[in-house]
Amino acid sequence: MPEWLLLAAALPAMAGDAVPGEAVQRAVVDRTQAYFAAKDGGDYHRAYALIAASMRGYLTEDFYTAEARRFNAEAGRAEARDVVRLTWYRDPPDAPEPGLYVAADFRSRFPNIHAHCGYLMWHQGADGQFRIVREEQSFIDKATAAQLPPERLASADRQLGCVDP
């Protein structure tokens, strides 16, 4: 059984019957990796195409591209992007529309970043495809990390909300 699938076993009670079979779980991990490959590789149009219409309503492609380009320049070339946990939700109460949602928590490594993590929230549309409805990331660059006291740096991942692999 894949390591990422084992992490899906410790789900909150609200997931209920939302956890799909292994093929769907693998598809979400693959889609997450495809998104990062496009974003990290500078193919911002292809990455943006994975974003749901609801998110596009407030995030234009030009703004998305400018921010992704800026981050990539500052962080350096991605060394690793790992999906560390999938958390499934069916019809969450605050969701903009009903359906199946999954948070794909990730951790990443970049040459100029000390710690980087976050999650992509995917929603399965009526066509069966998963699209991103939210992206959150937190990071501490190496220059900032060098100025932090050791005890604060030791708890940086926890303060950023990073999920352990």
SVG drawing of the C-alpha trace seen along z (x, -y; Angstrom):
<svg xmlns="http://www.w3.org/2000/svg" viewBox="-24 -40 46 42">
<polyline fill="none" stroke="black" stroke-width="0.4" points="0.0,0.0 1.5,-3.4 2.8,-5.5 0.5,-8.5 -2.6,-6.2 -1.7,-5.1 -1.7,-8.7 -5.3,-9.0 -6.4,-6.3 -6.2,-8.8 -9.0,-11.0 -11.2,-13.3 -14.7,-12.0 -16.3,-14.6 -14.9,-12.6 -17.5,-9.9 -18.1,-8.0 -16.2,-10.5 -13.0,-8.5 -13.0,-7.0 -11.1,-4.1 -7.4,-3.9 -7.7,-4.8 -9.4,-8.2 -6.9,-8.9 -4.0,-8.2 -5.7,-10.5 -5.7,-13.3 -2.0,-12.8 -1.2,-12.6 -3.2,-15.8 -1.4,-17.6 2.0,-16.6 0.9,-17.7 -0.1,-21.1 3.2,-21.5 5.2,-20.3 3.5,-23.0 3.8,-25.7 7.4,-24.9 8.3,-24.5 6.9,-27.9 3.9,-26.6 1.6,-28.9 -1.2,-28.6 -1.3,-24.8 -1.3,-25.2 -4.0,-27.8 -6.2,-25.5 -6.5,-23.2 -8.1,-26.0 -11.8,-25.9 -14.0,-28.7 -15.0,-29.7 -11.3,-30.6 -10.8,-32.2 -13.5,-34.7 -11.1,-36.4 -7.7,-35.2 -7.0,-36.3 -4.5,-34.4 -2.2,-37.4 -2.0,-37.9 -1.6,-34.2 1.3,-34.1 3.0,-37.1 2.9,-35.7 4.0,-32.3 6.8,-33.7 7.9,-35.9 7.9,-33.0 9.8,-30.7 12.5,-33.4 12.9,-33.9 12.7,-30.3 14.8,-28.7 14.1,-25.6 11.9,-23.1 13.9,-20.2 11.0,-18.1 7.2,-18.4 5.6,-15.7 1.9,-15.1 2.0,-14.0 -1.7,-13.6 -5.1,-13.6 -8.2,-14.6 -11.6,-14.0 -14.9,-15.9 -18.3,-15.3 -20.6,-18.3 -18.7,-20.4 -21.0,-23.1 -19.0,-26.1 -18.3,-24.9 -19.5,-27.0 -21.2,-24.0 -21.9,-20.4 -19.8,-17.5 -16.5,-15.7 -13.6,-17.8 -10.0,-16.8 -7.2,-18.7 -3.9,-17.6 -1.3,-18.7 2.2,-19.0 5.8,-19.8 8.3,-21.2 12.1,-21.8 13.6,-24.8 17.3,-26.0 16.4,-29.4 13.6,-28.3 14.1,-26.9 10.6,-25.5 7.7,-25.3 4.3,-23.6 0.6,-24.0 -2.4,-22.4 -4.4,-22.4 -8.2,-22.0 -9.7,-20.1 -13.4,-19.8 -14.7,-17.1 -17.0,-18.6 -20.0,-17.1 -17.7,-15.9 -15.7,-13.8 -12.6,-16.0 -10.9,-17.5 -10.1,-21.2 -8.4,-23.5 -10.7,-25.7 -8.1,-26.9 -4.3,-27.0 -2.5,-27.9 1.2,-27.9 3.5,-29.0 7.2,-29.4 10.3,-30.8 13.1,-31.8 16.7,-30.9 17.7,-34.6 14.9,-35.0 15.6,-31.6 19.2,-32.6 18.0,-35.5 15.7,-33.4 16.8,-32.1 17.3,-28.3 14.3,-27.5 12.0,-29.5 13.5,-27.9 13.0,-24.4 9.2,-25.0 9.0,-26.8 7.2,-23.8 4.5,-23.7 4.1,-27.5 3.6,-27.3 1.0,-24.6 3.1,-22.0 1.8,-18.4 4.5,-15.8 5.2,-13.3"/>
</svg>
